Amino acid sequence: MKTVMIKLSLVENVNKFVNIVTRYPFEMDLRAGRHVVDAKSILGIFSLDLSRPIALEIYSDDCEALMEEIEPFIAPQE
């Protein structure tokens, strides 16, 4: 399992992000506080507070290609 913080501040970003993650066979969740939604669900993502970075939990250890594709959405480390 791999966890990375992402930022989806624009509606267009959510659509692009979902289009990318749906191409991968493994399960992924987005976690914002106590709320957890399927990372492949547009409606689920819009139920989260998108004003702050959210945790993407990827249930696979072989996710280098996915990490390259979602690199524009990865939140900078503070």
A tleap script that builds the chain and sets N, CA, C and O, in Angstrom:
source leaprc.protein.ff14SB
mol = sequence {
  NMET LYS THR VAL MET ILE LYS LEU SER LEU
  VAL GLU ASN VAL ASN LYS PHE VAL ASN ILE
  VAL THR ARG TYR PRO PHE GLU MET ASP LEU
  ARG ALA GLY ARG HIE VAL VAL ASP ALA LYS
  SER ILE LEU GLY ILE PHE SER LEU ASP LEU
  SER ARG PRO ILE ALA LEU GLU ILE TYR SER
  ASP ASP CYS GLU ALA LEU MET GLU GLU ILE
  GLU PRO PHE ILE ALA PRO GLN CGLU
}
set mol.1.N position { 0.846 -1.183 0.000 }
set mol.1.CA position { 0.000 0.000 0.000 }
set mol.1.C position { 0.885 1.237 0.000 }
set mol.1.O position { 1.932 1.276 0.646 }
set mol.2.N position { 0.442 2.236 -0.734 }
set mol.2.CA position { 1.172 3.500 -0.809 }
set mol.2.C position { 0.187 4.635 -0.555 }
set mol.2.O position { -0.948 4.593 -1.030 }
set mol.3.N position { 0.615 5.643 0.189 }
set mol.3.CA position { -0.216 6.809 0.467 }
set mol.3.C position { 0.513 8.055 0.011 }
set mol.3.O position { 1.703 8.225 0.278 }
set mol.4.N position { -0.215 8.936 -0.687 }
set mol.4.CA position { 0.355 10.187 -1.166 }
set mol.4.C position { -0.703 11.277 -1.007 }
set mol.4.O position { -1.896 11.018 -1.168 }
set mol.5.N position { -0.270 12.480 -0.697 }
set mol.5.CA position { -1.195 13.609 -0.559 }
set mol.5.C position { -1.383 14.264 -1.928 }
set mol.5.O position { -0.417 14.544 -2.639 }
set mol.6.N position { -2.653 14.502 -2.280 }
set mol.6.CA position { -2.952 15.137 -3.565 }
set mol.6.C position { -3.828 16.359 -3.341 }
set mol.6.O position { -4.462 16.506 -2.296 }
set mol.7.N position { -3.852 17.228 -4.336 }
set mol.7.CA position { -4.648 18.449 -4.297 }
set mol.7.C position { -5.518 18.488 -5.553 }
set mol.7.O position { -5.006 18.453 -6.672 }
set mol.8.N position { -6.833 18.561 -5.359 }
set mol.8.CA position { -7.791 18.618 -6.472 }
set mol.8.C position { -8.656 19.858 -6.287 }
set mol.8.O position { -9.805 19.761 -5.858 }
set mol.9.N position { -8.104 21.017 -6.609 }
set mol.9.CA position { -8.798 22.266 -6.309 }
set mol.9.C position { -9.779 22.714 -7.397 }
set mol.9.O position { -10.657 23.532 -7.121 }
set mol.10.N position { -9.655 22.208 -8.606 }
set mol.10.CA position { -10.538 22.620 -9.700 }
set mol.10.C position { -11.383 21.446 -10.183 }
set mol.10.O position { -10.957 20.294 -10.094 }
set mol.11.N position { -12.578 21.736 -10.694 }
set mol.11.CA position { -13.460 20.691 -11.224 }
set mol.11.C position { -12.769 19.932 -12.353 }
set mol.11.O position { -12.898 18.711 -12.443 }
set mol.12.N position { -12.047 20.631 -13.205 }
set mol.12.CA position { -11.340 19.980 -14.306 }
set mol.12.C position { -10.304 18.991 -13.780 }
set mol.12.O position { -10.089 17.932 -14.370 }
set mol.13.N position { -9.661 19.349 -12.659 }
set mol.13.CA position { -8.669 18.455 -12.067 }
set mol.13.C position { -9.315 17.163 -11.578 }
set mol.13.O position { -8.734 16.088 -11.729 }
set mol.14.N position { -10.506 17.254 -10.995 }
set mol.14.CA position { -11.199 16.062 -10.514 }
set mol.14.C position { -11.511 15.150 -11.698 }
set mol.14.O position { -11.285 13.943 -11.620 }
set mol.15.N position { -12.022 15.707 -12.786 }
set mol.15.CA position { -12.337 14.898 -13.968 }
set mol.15.C position { -11.092 14.229 -14.540 }
set mol.15.O position { -11.127 13.044 -14.870 }
set mol.16.N position { -9.995 14.969 -14.662 }
set mol.16.CA position { -8.752 14.394 -15.181 }
set mol.16.C position { -8.239 13.296 -14.259 }
set mol.16.O position { -7.818 12.235 -14.718 }
set mol.17.N position { -8.279 13.561 -12.953 }
set mol.17.CA position { -7.802 12.591 -11.977 }
set mol.17.C position { -8.600 11.288 -12.068 }
set mol.17.O position { -8.009 10.209 -12.100 }
set mol.18.N position { -9.923 11.371 -12.109 }
set mol.18.CA position { -10.763 10.175 -12.180 }
set mol.18.C position { -10.515 9.425 -13.486 }
set mol.18.O position { -10.481 8.195 -13.490 }
set mol.19.N position { -10.342 10.139 -14.582 }
set mol.19.CA position { -10.042 9.477 -15.860 }
set mol.19.C position { -8.732 8.696 -15.795 }
set mol.19.O position { -8.608 7.640 -16.415 }
set mol.20.N position { -7.772 9.200 -15.059 }
set mol.20.CA position { -6.487 8.501 -14.922 }
set mol.20.C position { -6.642 7.272 -14.032 }
set mol.20.O position { -6.263 6.171 -14.431 }
set mol.21.N position { -7.194 7.446 -12.828 }
set mol.21.CA position { -7.207 6.331 -11.868 }
set mol.21.C position { -8.126 5.193 -12.289 }
set mol.21.O position { -7.902 4.051 -11.886 }
set mol.22.N position { -9.160 5.472 -13.092 }
set mol.22.CA position { -10.058 4.389 -13.515 }
set mol.22.C position { -9.385 3.428 -14.489 }
set mol.22.O position { -9.887 2.325 -14.707 }
set mol.23.N position { -8.272 3.820 -15.071 }
set mol.23.CA position { -7.556 2.931 -15.991 }
set mol.23.C position { -6.714 1.879 -15.268 }
set mol.23.O position { -6.176 0.974 -15.907 }
set mol.24.N position { -6.598 1.987 -13.959 }
set mol.24.CA position { -5.769 1.051 -13.196 }
set mol.24.C position { -6.653 0.063 -12.449 }
set mol.24.O position { -7.694 0.444 -11.912 }
set mol.25.N position { -6.243 -1.223 -12.408 }
set mol.25.CA position { -7.110 -2.265 -11.837 }
set mol.25.C position { -7.151 -2.316 -10.318 }
set mol.25.O position { -8.050 -2.938 -9.753 }
set mol.26.N position { -6.209 -1.682 -9.648 }
set mol.26.CA position { -6.185 -1.818 -8.204 }
set mol.26.C position { -7.095 -0.802 -7.515 }
set mol.26.O position { -7.467 0.221 -8.090 }
set mol.27.N position { -7.444 -1.120 -6.260 }
set mol.27.CA position { -8.331 -0.271 -5.472 }
set mol.27.C position { -7.575 0.946 -4.969 }
set mol.27.O position { -6.385 0.881 -4.660 }
set mol.28.N position { -8.313 2.082 -4.892 }
set mol.28.CA position { -7.755 3.324 -4.370 }
set mol.28.C position { -8.844 4.052 -3.598 }
set mol.28.O position { -10.002 4.086 -4.015 }
set mol.29.N position { -8.461 4.631 -2.472 }
set mol.29.CA position { -9.380 5.422 -1.661 }
set mol.29.C position { -8.814 6.810 -1.471 }
set mol.29.O position { -7.601 7.016 -1.515 }
set mol.30.N position { -9.718 7.769 -1.258 }
set mol.30.CA position { -9.324 9.118 -0.858 }
set mol.30.C position { -9.807 9.312 0.567 }
set mol.30.O position { -10.960 9.018 0.885 }
set mol.31.N position { -8.923 9.808 1.429 }
set mol.31.CA position { -9.251 9.997 2.835 }
set mol.31.C position { -9.058 11.467 3.216 }
set mol.31.O position { -7.980 12.033 3.038 }
set mol.32.N position { -10.121 12.066 3.740 }
set mol.32.CA position { -10.065 13.431 4.257 }
set mol.32.C position { -10.643 13.387 5.666 }
set mol.32.O position { -11.860 13.361 5.849 }
set mol.33.N position { -9.766 13.379 6.649 }
set mol.33.CA position { -10.214 13.233 8.030 }
set mol.33.C position { -10.823 11.861 8.232 }
set mol.33.O position { -10.178 10.845 7.967 }
set mol.34.N position { -12.082 11.824 8.707 }
set mol.34.CA position { -12.772 10.548 8.932 }
set mol.34.C position { -13.470 10.038 7.686 }
set mol.34.O position { -13.930 8.897 7.661 }
set mol.35.N position { -13.555 10.859 6.656 }
set mol.35.CA position { -14.301 10.501 5.452 }
set mol.35.C position { -13.404 9.773 4.455 }
set mol.35.O position { -12.308 10.230 4.132 }
set mol.36.N position { -13.896 8.628 3.973 }
set mol.36.CA position { -13.165 7.829 2.990 }
set mol.36.C position { -14.097 7.548 1.825 }
set mol.36.O position { -15.222 7.090 2.021 }
set mol.37.N position { -13.626 7.826 0.601 }
set mol.37.CA position { -14.425 7.557 -0.599 }
set mol.37.C position { -13.569 6.822 -1.619 }
set mol.37.O position { -12.340 6.859 -1.559 }
set mol.38.N position { -14.225 6.160 -2.546 }
set mol.38.CA position { -13.559 5.491 -3.656 }
set mol.38.C position { -12.920 6.564 -4.541 }
set mol.38.O position { -13.599 7.498 -4.968 }
set mol.39.N position { -11.633 6.437 -4.815 }
set mol.39.CA position { -10.922 7.431 -5.626 }
set mol.39.C position { -11.397 7.444 -7.071 }
set mol.39.O position { -11.071 8.368 -7.817 }
set mol.40.N position { -12.164 6.431 -7.481 }
set mol.40.CA position { -12.659 6.367 -8.858 }
set mol.40.C position { -14.072 6.923 -8.983 }
set mol.40.O position { -14.680 6.823 -10.049 }
set mol.41.N position { -14.604 7.508 -7.907 }
set mol.41.CA position { -15.965 8.024 -7.883 }
set mol.41.C position { -15.974 9.555 -7.896 }
set mol.41.O position { -15.558 10.196 -6.931 }
set mol.42.N position { -16.449 10.125 -8.989 }
set mol.42.CA position { -16.519 11.588 -9.083 }
set mol.42.C position { -17.429 12.150 -7.996 }
set mol.42.O position { -17.071 13.125 -7.337 }
set mol.43.N position { -18.592 11.549 -7.803 }
set mol.43.CA position { -19.511 12.037 -6.774 }
set mol.43.C position { -18.894 11.915 -5.386 }
set mol.43.O position { -19.048 12.809 -4.555 }
set mol.44.N position { -18.198 10.815 -5.136 }
set mol.44.CA position { -17.539 10.653 -3.845 }
set mol.44.C position { -16.501 11.733 -3.602 }
set mol.44.O position { -16.422 12.285 -2.504 }
set mol.45.N position { -15.712 12.034 -4.608 }
set mol.45.CA position { -14.680 13.066 -4.469 }
set mol.45.C position { -15.301 14.419 -4.171 }
set mol.45.O position { -14.785 15.169 -3.342 }
set mol.46.N position { -16.403 14.740 -4.836 }
set mol.46.CA position { -17.038 16.037 -4.596 }
set mol.46.C position { -17.689 16.134 -3.224 }
set mol.46.O position { -18.066 17.228 -2.804 }
set mol.47.N position { -17.832 15.015 -2.515 }
set mol.47.CA position { -18.370 15.059 -1.159 }
set mol.47.C position { -17.289 15.421 -0.134 }
set mol.47.O position { -17.593 15.657 1.035 }
set mol.48.N position { -16.031 15.464 -0.574 }
set mol.48.CA position { -14.922 15.798 0.319 }
set mol.48.C position { -14.617 17.292 0.287 }
set mol.48.O position { -15.020 18.001 -0.636 }
set mol.49.N position { -13.905 17.756 1.300 }
set mol.49.CA position { -13.433 19.142 1.338 }
set mol.49.C position { -12.197 19.229 0.450 }
set mol.49.O position { -11.118 18.772 0.827 }
set mol.50.N position { -12.361 19.816 -0.727 }
set mol.50.CA position { -11.264 19.876 -1.700 }
set mol.50.C position { -10.390 21.110 -1.541 }
set mol.50.O position { -9.487 21.340 -2.346 }
set mol.51.N position { -10.651 21.908 -0.505 }
set mol.51.CA position { -9.835 23.104 -0.295 }
set mol.51.C position { -8.484 22.768 0.325 }
set mol.51.O position { -7.578 23.602 0.342 }
set mol.52.N position { -8.349 21.536 0.837 }
set mol.52.CA position { -7.093 21.093 1.440 }
set mol.52.C position { -6.618 19.811 0.754 }
set mol.52.O position { -7.412 19.108 0.129 }
set mol.53.N position { -5.331 19.510 0.871 }
set mol.53.CA position { -4.848 18.241 0.303 }
set mol.53.C position { -5.532 17.049 0.964 }
set mol.53.O position { -5.863 17.089 2.149 }
set mol.54.N position { -5.739 15.990 0.188 }
set mol.54.CA position { -6.358 14.773 0.695 }
set mol.54.C position { -5.434 13.593 0.423 }
set mol.54.O position { -4.632 13.616 -0.511 }
set mol.55.N position { -5.561 12.570 1.249 }
set mol.55.CA position { -4.686 11.405 1.140 }
set mol.55.C position { -5.248 10.411 0.133 }
set mol.55.O position { -6.403 9.998 0.230 }
set mol.56.N position { -4.425 10.035 -0.828 }
set mol.56.CA position { -4.765 8.980 -1.774 }
set mol.56.C position { -4.084 7.713 -1.293 }
set mol.56.O position { -2.859 7.656 -1.193 }
set mol.57.N position { -4.890 6.688 -0.992 }
set mol.57.CA position { -4.365 5.402 -0.550 }
set mol.57.C position { -4.476 4.415 -1.707 }
set mol.57.O position { -5.573 4.109 -2.175 }
set mol.58.N position { -3.336 3.926 -2.158 }
set mol.58.CA position { -3.272 3.016 -3.297 }
set mol.58.C position { -2.965 1.626 -2.754 }
set mol.58.O position { -1.944 1.421 -2.099 }
set mol.59.N position { -3.853 0.672 -3.028 }
set mol.59.CA position { -3.699 -0.681 -2.494 }
set mol.59.C position { -2.935 -1.571 -3.480 }
set mol.59.O position { -3.427 -2.607 -3.929 }
set mol.60.N position { -1.725 -1.129 -3.797 }
set mol.60.CA position { -0.833 -1.873 -4.673 }
set mol.60.C position { 0.582 -1.368 -4.439 }
set mol.60.O position { 0.787 -0.189 -4.151 }
set mol.61.N position { 1.541 -2.248 -4.561 }
set mol.61.CA position { 2.937 -1.837 -4.448 }
set mol.61.C position { 3.549 -1.563 -5.813 }
set mol.61.O position { 4.638 -0.996 -5.901 }
set mol.62.N position { 2.861 -1.959 -6.876 }
set mol.62.CA position { 3.347 -1.791 -8.239 }
set mol.62.C position { 2.567 -0.657 -8.908 }
set mol.62.O position { 1.736 -0.894 -9.785 }
set mol.63.N position { 2.848 0.587 -8.479 }
set mol.63.CA position { 2.034 1.718 -8.964 }
set mol.63.C position { 2.897 2.859 -9.507 }
set mol.63.O position { 2.485 4.018 -9.459 }
set mol.64.N position { 4.081 2.548 -10.019 }
set mol.64.CA position { 4.960 3.596 -10.539 }
set mol.64.C position { 4.341 4.349 -11.711 }
set mol.64.O position { 4.458 5.571 -11.793 }
set mol.65.N position { 3.677 3.623 -12.626 }
set mol.65.CA position { 3.055 4.273 -13.786 }
set mol.65.C position { 1.951 5.225 -13.338 }
set mol.65.O position { 1.827 6.328 -13.869 }
set mol.66.N position { 1.159 4.805 -12.373 }
set mol.66.CA position { 0.106 5.676 -11.835 }
set mol.66.C position { 0.720 6.910 -11.197 }
set mol.66.O position { 0.237 8.021 -11.416 }
set mol.67.N position { 1.769 6.737 -10.417 }
set mol.67.CA position { 2.406 7.878 -9.744 }
set mol.67.C position { 2.928 8.898 -10.754 }
set mol.67.O position { 2.854 10.104 -10.517 }
set mol.68.N position { 3.450 8.418 -11.871 }
set mol.68.CA position { 3.915 9.341 -12.911 }
set mol.68.C position { 2.751 10.124 -13.500 }
set mol.68.O position { 2.871 11.325 -13.743 }
set mol.69.N position { 1.622 9.451 -13.732 }
set mol.69.CA position { 0.473 10.120 -14.342 }
set mol.69.C position { -0.199 11.133 -13.413 }
set mol.69.O position { -0.690 12.165 -13.868 }
set mol.70.N position { -0.220 10.837 -12.118 }
set mol.70.CA position { -0.895 11.763 -11.183 }
set mol.70.C position { 0.056 12.793 -10.595 }
set mol.70.O position { -0.335 13.562 -9.716 }
set mol.71.N position { 1.293 12.821 -11.063 }
set mol.71.CA position { 2.290 13.758 -10.524 }
set mol.71.C position { 1.801 15.215 -10.484 }
set mol.71.O position { 2.112 15.917 -9.522 }
set mol.72.N position { 1.046 15.703 -11.493 }
set mol.72.CA position { 0.562 17.106 -11.409 }
set mol.72.C position { -0.388 17.352 -10.237 }
set mol.72.O position { -0.573 18.499 -9.831 }
set mol.73.N position { -0.988 16.308 -9.693 }
set mol.73.CA position { -1.955 16.466 -8.597 }
set mol.73.C position { -1.324 16.277 -7.225 }
set mol.73.O position { -1.971 16.546 -6.213 }
set mol.74.N position { -0.089 15.825 -7.169 }
set mol.74.CA position { 0.553 15.576 -5.882 }
set mol.74.C position { 0.844 16.907 -5.199 }
set mol.74.O position { 1.432 17.819 -5.780 }
set mol.75.N position { 0.404 16.983 -3.930 }
set mol.75.CA position { 0.579 18.218 -3.156 }
set mol.75.C position { 2.035 18.354 -2.746 }
set mol.75.O position { 2.675 17.361 -2.399 }
set mol.76.N position { 2.570 19.575 -2.781 }
set mol.76.CA position { 3.953 19.772 -2.342 }
set mol.76.C position { 4.081 19.494 -0.852 }
set mol.76.O position { 3.171 19.777 -0.073 }
set mol.77.N position { 5.221 18.938 -0.468 }
set mol.77.CA position { 5.490 18.659 0.943 }
set mol.77.C position { 5.758 19.967 1.681 }
set mol.77.O position { 6.460 20.852 1.190 }
set mol.78.N position { 5.176 20.059 2.877 }
set mol.78.CA position { 5.381 21.295 3.661 }
set mol.78.C position { 6.386 21.075 4.754 }
set mol.78.O position { 6.686 21.997 5.512 }
savepdb mol mol.pdb
quit
